[in-house]
Amino acid sequence: MNPAALFAGGLAAGLAAGTASCAAVQGGLLIGLVSGNASGNAAGPSRALPPVAAFLTGRLAAHTALGALLGLAGAAVQVGPGTRAALLVAAGTVVVVLAVRMLRRRHEAGCAPARKVPARTPGGRPPPDHASVGIGHDCAPRAAPGRAASAACGTASPGTAAPLKSTRGGTRSPTLVRAAGLGAATIFVPCGVTVGMEVVAVSMGSASGGAAVLAGLALGTAPAFAALGLLVRTLASTRLAALAGIAALAAGLFTVGSGLRLGGWLPDFSQAQFGSPAAAAGRALTGTDGVQRLTVWATAEGFRPGIAVAAAGRPVEIAFRTRDNRGCTRTLAIDDRDVVLPVTGERVVRLAARPEGRLRYACGMGMYVGFVRFERVP
């Protein structure tokens, strides 16, 4: 297929379907652009734009390179569901740590201005203690002797190198290299739409085709990431910084939970182990050829039925059907492989005969799960 057409397809997928899902899974990494901002000074759009632009550039470069690699090497370099689940947990943990650091530094910066700053006499000598200028309540820890009072605000003391660059007004911003690295790291936590585009890139069989697909996807989702990044940077320099930190903390916990669900590392508090009307409604029918057949609808609210029953020791065909589905359930991980469903249509997944037990599958982001329970035939 023409790379231009593939690029257009990836761009359309990013604009139409990837914005919400990718921003939900990968957007938490944007907190790394402000986690070092401990002061409450204003940061205008002109100062917020360079790190956000570096983040988007790193993201585009990484997705383009990954697409080329997938198109060239095929499924041999594609990350499986288990590895992807572990990466989601790791990425979510990083976001949680960055959010906690941001909230803690914000609290310290808010307390630091309450310190007392001694006034200077014309001769340059400090006056008696009663001549000190009080600036409210002191809730910050005492600075070490010989350090300026501004050290409590998060700026480096003389002779100490600051880990981040300083800008005018005292607001510290991450380096562009760090921002680009965070953008590149988004390839390790793909959303459901990204997984689908990766499968397309693998099927292209060429580096140019694979690169075009994922480059289009990255550009299609760029406006949402740009808006989110600018919003986070702006909130971090206002009194709503705590709100931004709490939102990032929630996003990190959500990502960790998605990874745990995708990997099947959380207990499933469902009726899959016990019998239920849903299980009876999803019972497989055996054809004259001895193959069992199930029909499961992948909807925006999950899989219907969520629990199905089949006989153990016989092959099974599961027909996953969709109708105008552009959500997470269009991509699912089943039997340790990824399956991409059409927006509207059907795709059949064939499973070999399985022993008595339970098969669990989940959408590409780990948000929704379904079960097939294999029972012993009397």
N, C-alpha and C positions, 0 to 999 in steps of 0.2 A: 504494500500500500504506500501511496505517496506520503513522505514525511510531513508535508504541509497539511494534508488531511488528518494525519495522526495528531499533529500539534493542535489543530482546530478542535479535534475531539477531546483531547486532554484539557484544553482551555475551557470548553463548554462544560465538561464534567466538573472542573474546579469552580466555575462560576455558579453552576446550577445546584450541585449536590455537595461539593467538597467544602464549601465555606463553613457551614455549621459543624459538621463532624470533625474536620481537620482542626478548626479553631478550638473545639472542645478538648481534643486529645493533645495537641501540640502547643496550644496557646499559653499553657502554663509556663513554658520555657521563657516567655517574654519577661517574666518577673526577674530573670537574671540581668535584664538591662537596667534595673533600678535597685537591685538588692543592696548595692553599695551606697545608695543615696540616703544619707543619714540626716541631712539638714532639711529645714523646711523652706529654703529659699526658692523663689520662683524659677521655673525652667520653661522658657518659651518654646514654641514649636520649632524655631530655628535651631535650638540646642537639642531638642528631642529627636529631630529628623535623622541626623547622621547615624546614631546607633541602630535605629529602626531600619534605615536603608541598608546598613551592613548586615543586619539579621536577614533581610529579604534576599540580599545578594548571595549570602552563604547558603541559604535554603535553596535558591534556584540552582546554584552551581552543584550542590550535593545531589539534588534530584536529577539533574541532567546527567551527571556522571553515573549515578546508579542506573538510570534508564539505559544508558549506553552499555553498561556492564551486563545488565539483564538481557538486553537484546543480543549481545555478543556471546555470552556464556550460557544463557538459558536458565533453567530452573536449578542448575547446580549451585548458583550463588543466591538463590532466593531464600529469604528467612522463613522458616516454618512457624506454625502456630505456637509451639512450645517456646521457641526462642523469642518470638515476638512478645509473648506474655511476660517473660522474664525482663525484657527490655522496657515494657510498659511499667512494670513495678519499679525498676531502677530509675526511670525517668520521673515517675511520680514522686519517688523519694527525694530526688534532687530538687524538684519544685517545692516540696514541703520544707526542705531545709532552707532554701532561698527565701521562702515566704516568712519563716520564723526569724531568720536573720534580719529581714527587712522590718518586721514588726518590732523586734528588740532594739534595733538601731534607731528606729523612729521614736521609740519611747525614751531612749537615752538622750537623743537630740532635743526632745521636747522638755526635758528636765534641766539640761545644761544651762540655758539662759538664766536660771534662777540663782547662779553663783554670784557672790559679791566681788566686785572689781575695785581694788584700792585706787583712789584718786592720787594723782601726782602733784607735788608742789612745784612752783616755778623753778626751784633749784634742782628738780629731778629726784628729790628724796621722797620716799613714801611717808605720808602723814601718820599720825597715831591711828590705832584701830578704830576709834570712834569717828574718824573722818572718812571711813570707807563708804562707797556708794552702794546702797542695797538695791538689788534687782529682784525683788520678790522672794519666793520660797526656794530654798536650796534643796533639791531632791536628787542631785547627781552625786556620784561618789567623789571624794576629794581627789584632786589631781596630785600627782607626785611632786615633791619639791623641785623647783627649777623649771617646771613646765608651765606654759602659758595656759590661761583659763580657757582659751579656745580649743585646747586639746580635748576637752570634754565634749565638744560638739562634733567630734569625729574627724577633725583635720589632724594632719600629722604634726608632731612636735618637731622643733629644730633638730636636725641631724637624723631624723627618722624618715625613711622612704615610704611614701604612701603607696599602697598596692594598686590604687586606681588613680587616673589622671584627675587633676583639679581644673575646674573651669572658673570663669569669672563669677563672682557672687558667692563663692565657697561651695557650690554644688558640685559633687563629684559624680562623674559619669564613667561607665565602663569603657574600656578601649574598644576600638572598632574591630580588632582581631577577636576579642572575646565575643562581641556581638555576632560576628560572622560565624564563629564556632558554634554558638548556640543555634543559629539558623541551620547550619549543616547537620547538627545533631538531630534535627526533626526526622531525618530518614530512618532513625532507629526506633521511632514510635509512630509508625504509619497508622492513619485512620482507615476506616473501612473503604472509603473511595480510593485511597492510595493503594491499598492491597489489590483492589480490582484493576487499577491501572498498571500495577506491577505485573499482574498476570497477562495483561495485554502486551506489555513490553517483552515479556518472555516469548510470547507467541510470534513476535515480529521476526525474530531470527536475524536481526541486523542492529548494529550499534546506532545508526542514524534514526531508525524507526523507534527504538526503545527510548532514546534520548528525547525525541520529539514529543512522545506521549507524556513523559513525566515533567518535561520542561513546560509544556502547556498547562499541566495540572498545577505546577508551582506558581505560574503567572496568574492562573485563574483564581487562586486563593489569595494572591498577594494583596488585593485591596482590603480584604477582611483583616489580614494580619497587620497591615499598615495602620488601619484605624484602631485596632486593639492595642498595638504597640504605642501609638501616640497617646491613647487614652490612659494607658497604664503609666507612662512617663509623666503625663500631666497630673494625674491623681497623686503620684508619689511625691510631688512637690507642693501639695496642698494639705489642708486639714483632713482630707478624705484619704490620706495615705493608708491609714489603718484599714479602711474599707477595701482598698486594693490588695493589701496584704492578706486580709481574710478571704477575699475572693480567690487569690492565688493558692492559699492553703486548701480551700475547698476543691479547687481544680486538681491539685496534687493528690489529694486523698481519693478523688474520683478516678484519676488515672491509675493509682495503685489498686483500687478495687476492681477496675476493668481488667487489669492484668491478672489479678488473682482469679477472677471469674473465667477469663479466657483460658487460663492454664488449668482450671478445675481444682484450684488449691483452696477454695472456700467450701465449707459444707453447704450442700444444697438443701435448704429447708423447703422442700416441695413434697408433693404426694407421689413422686415417681417411685418411691420404694413401697408404697402401700396400695394399691388399687384405687381407682377413682373413676367417676363418669367420663372424665376426659380421656382416660386410658382406654376405656371401652369404645369411645367414639373413634379413637385412632387405631383400631385394630386392623392389622394387615390382612389382605385377601390373597389367597393362593390361587394362581392360575393353573391351567392344564399342564403347563410346562414345569410346574413345581417351584416357580419363583414367586416369592411374596412381593406384594406391591402396596406401597403406602403413598398417600398424598398429603403433603404439608404445605400450608400457605405461609409464605414469608411476608409479613406485613410490617407497617411502621411501628406497630405496638408489640411485635414479637412473632413467635412461630405458633401457628394454629393447625392442629392441636399441639399443645406444648408437650404432651406425653403420648407416645404411641406404643403399641404392643405388637410383637412379632414372635413367631415360633423360633426357638433355638435350633441350630443345626441345618437351617435352610437359607439359601441366598435371598437377599432382599434388594428391591429397587425402590428408592425413595424419590418421588417426583416433587421437587420443590417448585411451587408456582408463585408468581408475582403478578400484581396488577398496579401499574404506575407506582412502583416502589423505588424510591431514590434514597432510602435511608440505610441504616447500619446493616439490616438483615439481608441486603443484596449480596453481601459477602459473608460467607460462613466458613468456619473451621470444623471439619468433621473427619473422623478417622485419620487424624494427623495430616490433613491436607486442606488447602484452601479451595473453595468453590465460589465462583462468581456467577450470580444469577442475572438474567436480563431484567430490564426495567419492567417490562410486561412480557410474560411468557412462562416457559417451563424448562427446567433442567433436571435430568435424571441422574441420581448418584447410585451407583451399583456397589453393594457390599457383599463380600463372600460370607458363607455360612459362619455364624458366630456361636460361641457357647452361651450357656445360660448366664444372664447378667444384664448389665445396662450400658448403653452407648450414649454418651453425652456430646452434644454439639453446641456451638455458640456462634453469635455473629462476629464479624471481624474485629469489633471493638470490645467484645466481652460483655456487652450490656444486656443481651438477651440470650437465653439458653433454651434448649429443647432436649428431649430424651426419647430414646427407643429402648423399651424393656423387652428383653428376649426371655421368653418363658419355655420351660420344658414341655414338650408335647406328651400328653398321657399315652 
